[in-house]
Every structure is written in structure tokens, then in C-alpha cells.
Amino acid sequence: MDKASAMRAVIIENLKSGTWPVGHRLPTERALSEQFSISRSTVRRTLSELKEEGLISQRVGSGTYANAPSGLAQAETLLRTEVLATSPAELMAARLVLEPAIAALVVQHGTPSDFAAMQHACDEAEAATSFEAFEVWDAQLHELMAKATHNVFIEKVFLLMTAARSQATWGALKRKSLTPERRAAYQIEHREIVEALRDRDSVRAMDAVRRHLLHVRDNLLG
């Protein structure tokens, strides 16, 4: 689990357990940044996600406060807990169903700025000098695709898949399987996906995503 996910898990646990009751003022962004050794921008993004989920509220000039857990927020928390127990095989099966469909929606709703962001993610992944940096930009590309659907429900579902990818088992498998040759092949496949999306060719985009995921699955799971 990465540091941002760890911070999120601690906050949710404090809210669920009543350690931080309704109306409790959360630590400042600076304090959370220092506690979990992450940037304030990462803290801010995570808090924004929790706010969207209804778990906290933010008051300008005052701070961040615990909300009463709604039924939806409780369901999302439970679902996220279950997702973290998902096996790599289950995750890949789900991705093979969902991500080609996401590509079709991107063809319909993606904007030039969406495609430029994907291109940037490809550039950064190719320039990465470590496994960790490559993984960050690899995940970012797929996340940008979900955001380019401009469909909030799809984005929420994809966040759950991202949470599943943060588990230690997935990371160990990916690290073991990612040879320089495979990384080079993934980079080519990423470019093919982005080009098909930018060309608004749904058939080619869906096929490129499916071929890429099958390649990843075979390398991860054999």
C-alpha cells in the first residue's frame, strides 16, 4: 500500500471507529503531510476525494471536519475494504471487461486536453528511471482514461480498481514480471491505445486496450 493509501485508510478507520467523532477537526494538511511523509498536494487530493464521498467537510479558513457517515459512504468504505482483498487474477478479469468499454466512452467524450494528458503520461513513463516511477505513470495513464469518460460513476469504479492495484501482492507480481523487454512492449502498447483514442477509433482503441491487458495478464499470471 502506498503512503497516500495508508493515510486514507487511517483517516477512514478513525472516522469509522469514532476516534474522530462527528464534528471533530482533522489534523491540518501540513500535519498529515509530515506524519505520512507525502506532499501537501497529495494530502489535498486525498481529502478532496473523502469530501466527495461525504466522509468529511471542509470550511474555508476553519479546517476539515468529520461528517456523520451516510449509508452511501458506509457502503463505499465496505466495498473498498472488500476490493483490497481482490486477487490479481480477479482484478485482471475485471479490467478485461471494464477497460475496453471505458476506451469506447473516451472516444465519445474525451477532449484534446484529455489526450494531451495521456500523451504526457506516456512520455513520463518512458523517461522513468525506476520501476516505481514507471508504475506511477503507468497507473496514471489508465486513470486518465477513466477520467476522460467524464462519467463520475466510471471514475469511482476505476478508483476501486486502483485501490486493488495498490495491494502488496499486485506490486510484487508486477515487479517480478516487468523485464526491460516487457516494459518496452507496454510502452508501445500505451502509445497505440492513446493514438487510437485520439483518432476516435473505438474499434481500434478497444482492441488495443484488450491486447495490452491480455499481455499484462499473461506476464503477471502465466
SEPAKE-901297 format. One record per residue: residue in three letters; x negated, y, z negated of N, C-alpha, C in turn. Coordinates in steps of 0.1 Angstrom, whole numbers, plus 2048, in hexadecimal, padded with zeros to 3 digits. Example, Ala and Ser with C-alpha at 12.3 -4.5 7.8 and 13.67 -1.06 7.14 Angstrom:
ALA77C7C77B27857D37B277C7DF7B2/SER7807EA7B97777F57B977F8007B1/
end
This chain:
MET7F77F48008008008007F780C800/ASP7FA8168097F28228097F582B7FE/LYS7EE8367FC7EF83F7F07FD8467F1/ALA80184A7FD80E8517FE81A8487FA/SER81983B7FE8238317FB82382F7EC/ALA81782E7E681582C7D881C8377D0/MET8198447D482084F7CD82F84E7CE/ARG83484B7DA84284A7DC84883F7D3/ALA8418347D28468297CA84782D7BB/VAL83C8357B683C8397A88478437A6/ILE84A84C7AF8548567AD86284F7AC/ILE8648467B687183F7B68738367A9/GLU8688307A586982879986D83178C/ASN86683D78C86984678187884B781/LEU87D84D78D88B85178F89584678B/LYS89283A79089A82E78D89B82A77F/SER88F82A77888E82676B893830760/GLY89583C76589A84775B88E84E755/THR88284A758876851753877860756/TRP87C86276287F87076788F871768/PRO89687575E8A487575E8A9881768/VAL8B688176A8BC88B7738B989976D/GLY8B48A17768B08AF7738A18B076E/HIS89A8A576D88C8A57698848AC774/ARG87B8B57708738BB77A8668B377D/LEU8648AF7898598A778D84C8AF78D/PRO8418A878C8348AE78D8338B7799/THR82A8C17998288C97A58228C27B0/GLU8228C87BC81B8C27C880C8C07C4/ARG8078CB7BE7F98CA7BB7F58BF7B1/ALA7FE8BD7A77FB8B379E7FC8A57A4/LEU8068A37AC8088967B37FC8937BD/SER7F889E7C37ED89D7CD7E08987C5/GLU7DE89E7BA7D289A7B27D488C7AC/GLN7E08897A77E287C7A17E08707AA/PHE7E58727B77E48677C17D98697CB/SER7D18737CA7C68767D37CA8767E1/ILE7D587E7E47DA8807F27DC88F7F4/SER7DD8938007DE8A18047EC8A67FF/ARG7EC8B37FD7F98BA7F98038B9805/SER7FE8B98118088B781C80E8A981C/THR80789F81880C89281781789180C/VAL81389780081D8987F582989F7FA/ARG8288AA8018338B280583C8AA80F/ARG8368A281883E89A82184588F81A/THR83F88981084687E809851884800/LEU84F88F7FA85A8957F28668997FB/SER86289E80786D8A1811875895815/GLU86F88A81687687D81987F87980E/LEU87A87B8028828777F688E8817F4/LYS88C88D7F88978977F88A1893802/GLU89D88F80E8A788B8188AF87F814/GLU8A987780C8AF86B8078B886D7FB/GLY8B887A7F68C187E7EB8BB87B7DD/LEU8AF8777DC8A98727CF8A487E7C7/ILE8A18897CE89C8957C78A28A17CD/SER8A18AD7C68A48B97CC8998C37CA/GLN8988CD7D388D8D77D18938E57D1/ARG88E8ED7C88938FA7C68879047C8/VAL88990D7D287E9167D587A91E7C9/GLY86D91E7C68689267BB86B9207AD/SER8719147AD87490D7A086D90079F/GLY86F8F77A98688EA7A98718DF7AF/THR86D8D37AC8748C77B187A8C07A6/TYR8868BB7A788E8B579C8948A87A0/ALA89689F79689C8927988AB89479A/ASN8B188D7A48BF88D7A68C58807A0/ALA8D288179E8D987579A8D986B7A7/PRO8D585F7A58D58567B18E28537B7/SER8E48567C48F08537CB8F18447CF/GLY8FC8407D28FD8327D78F582F7E3/LEU8F48397EC8EC8387F88DD8377F4/ALA8D98407EB8CB8407E78C78337E0/GLN8D082E7D88CD8227D18CC8167DB/ALA8D58167E58D480C7F08C780D7F8/GLU8C38197FB8B781B8038AB8167FB/THR8AB8197EE8A08157E589F8067E5/LEU8AB7FF7E38AB7F17E28A67EB7F0/LEU8AB7F17FB8A77EC8088987ED80A/ARG8937F88068847FA80787D7F07FF/THR8827ED7F387B7E37EB87B7D57F2/GLU8877D27F88887C57FF87E7C580C/VAL87E7D18128757D281E8677CF81B/LEU8627D38108547D180C8517C280A/ALA85B7BA8098597AC80885A7A5815/THR85C7AC82085D7A782E8507A1832/SER85079583884478E83D84079584A/PRO83379484E82F79985B836793866/ALA83A78686684177F87084F785872/GLU85678886686378E86786279C86C/LEU8587A38688567B186D8547B287C/MET84C7A98818497A98908567A5897/ALA85E79C89286A7988998747A4899/ALA8747AB88E87D7B788E8787C2898/ARG86B7C48988657CE8A18687CB8B0/LEU8677BE8B386A7BA8C18787BC8C5/VAL8817BC8BB88F7BF8BF8917CF8BF/LEU88C7D68B588F7E48B48877EE8BC/GLU87A7EB8BE8717F58C48747F78D3/PRO8767EC8DA87A7EE8E98877F78EA/ALA8907F58E189D7FD8E189A80B8DE/ILE89080D8D488C81B8D18868228DD/ALA87E81A8E58788208F18828258FB/ALA88D81D8FC89882190589E82E901/LEU8A08308F38A683D8EE89C8488F0/VAL88F8468EF8858508F18868558FF/VAL88784C90988985091789485A919/GLN89F8589118AB8609128A986D90B/HIS8A386D8FF8A38798F789687F8F4/GLY88B8798F887E87F8F587B88C8FC/THR8748958F58718A28FB8628A38FF/PRO85E8AC9078508AE90A8478AF8FE/SER84B8B58F38438B68E78428A88E1/ASP84C8A08E284B8928DC84088B8E4/PHE84088C8F18378848F982888A8F7/ALA8278978F581A89C8F28158978E4/ALA81D8968DB8198918CD8158828CF/MET81C87A8D781886C8D980A86C8E0/GLN8088748EA7FB8758F17F08788E7/HIS7F38828DE7E98858D47E68798CB/ALA7F08728C77EE8668BF7E585C8C6/CYS7E785A8D37DF8518DB7D08568DB/ASP7CE8638DD7C18698DD7BA8678D0/GLU7C18698C57BB8688B77B88598B4/ALA7C08508B87BE8428B67B183D8BE/GLU7B08428CA7A483E8D27978448CC/ALA79984F8C678D8568C07898518B2/ALA7928498AC79084589F78383C89E/THR77C83E89376F83789177082C886/SER77C82B88077E82187678B819878/PHE78C80E8727998068737A480E86D/GLU7A28148617AC81C85A7B2827863/ALA7A882F8697AD83A8717B583587D/PHE7B082B8847B882588F7C682188B/GLU7C781A87F7D481687A7DD821878/VAL7D882C8727E08388707E683D87C/TRP7DE83F8877E38448937EB83A89B/ASP7E982E89A7F18238A07FF82489A/ALA80082488D80D82588681483288A/GLN80C83D88B81284A88E81884A89B/LEU8128448A58188438B382583D8B2/HIS8278318AB83382A8AB83E8338A3/GLU83983A89984284289184784E89A/LEU83E8548A284285F8AB84C85A8B5/MET84B84E8B98558488C28638488BC/ALA8648448AF8708438A88768518A6/LYS86D85B8A38728698A187786F8AF/ALA87186A8BA8758708C788286B8CC/THR8888628C489685E8C78A08698C3/HIS89B8718BA8A387C8B48B08768AE/ASN8AF86B8A88BA8638A28B6860893/VAL8BC86788A8B886687C8B9857877/PHE8C385087B8C48428768B983A87B/ILE8B583B8888A983488D89D838885/GLU89B84488288F84987A88F84286D/LYS89A84186689B83B85989782C85A/VAL89D82586489A81786688B815868/PHE88581E87087781D87386E81F867/LEU87382885E86B82B85286A81E84A/LEU87581684A87580984386B800849/MET86A8008568607F785D8527FC859/THR85080985884380F85583F80A846/ALA84980A83E8478068308427F7830/ALA8497EF8388457E18398367E083E/ARG8327E88478257E884C81A7EC842/SER81F7F38378157F882D8117ED823/GLN8187E18248147D781A8067D181D/ALA8007CC8137F27C78147F17BC81D/THR7FB7B381E7FA7A78277F87AB835/TRP8017B58398007BA8477F27C084A/GLY7ED7C98417E17CF8437D57C5844/ALA7D67BA83C7CB7B083D7CB7A984A/LEU7D77A684F7D979F85C7D47A8867/LYS7D87B48677D47BE8717C57C0872/ARG7BF7C18667B07C38657A97B786B/LYS7AE7AB8677A779F86C7A979D87B/SER7B47A18807B779E88E7B27A9898/LEU7AF7B58937AC7C089B79D7C08A0/THR79A7B98AA78C7B98B078B7C58B9/PRO77F7C98BC77D7D58C57847D28D3/GLU7847C68D778B7C38E479A7C58E3/ARG7A07C08D87AE7C28D67B27D08D4/ARG7AA7D78CC7AD7E68CB7AD7ED8D8/ALA7A37EA8E17A37F08EE7AF7ED8F6/ALA7B47E08F57C07DC8FC7CC7E38F6/TYR7CD7E58E97D87EC8E37D87FB8E8/GLN7CD8018E97CC80F8EE7D18108FC/ILE7CE8079047D38079127E2805912/GLU7E77FC90A7F67FA9097FD806903/HIS7F780D8FA7FD8198F47FF8238FF/ARG7F48259077F582F91280082B91C/GLU80181E91F80B81A92981981D923/ILE81B81B91682881E91082B82D911/VAL82283590D82484490D82684991C/GLU81F84392582184893382F844938/ALA83483893584183493984C83C932/LEU84A84092685384891F854856925/ARG84885B92884786992E84D86993C/ASP84C85E94385285D95086185A950/ARG866858944874855941879848949/ASP87083E94887283294F875828944/SER88282694188681E93588280F937/VAL88480A9438807FC9458727F9943/ARG86980294985B801947857803938/ALA85D80D93285A81092485D80491B/MET8697FF91C86E7F39148657E7916/ASP8617E59238587D992684A7DC920/ALA8457E89218387EB91B8387E990C/VAL8427EE9058437EC8F78447DD8F3/ARG84C7D68FA84E7C88F78417C08F9/ARG83A7C390482D7BC9078237BF8FC/HIS8227CC8F88197D08EE81C7C98E1/LEU8287C88DD82C7C28D08297B38D0/LEU82C7AD8DC82979E8DD81A79C8DC/HIS8127A58E18037A48E07FF7A68D2/VAL8057B08CB8017B28BC8067A58B4/ARG8127A08B78177958AF80D7898B1/ASP80A7868BE80177A8C07F377C8BA/ASN7EE7888BA7E178A8B47E27898A4/LEU7ED78E89F7EF78D8907F277F88B/LEU7FB77989280076C88C7FC760893/GLY7F676189F7F17568A77FC74F8AF/
end
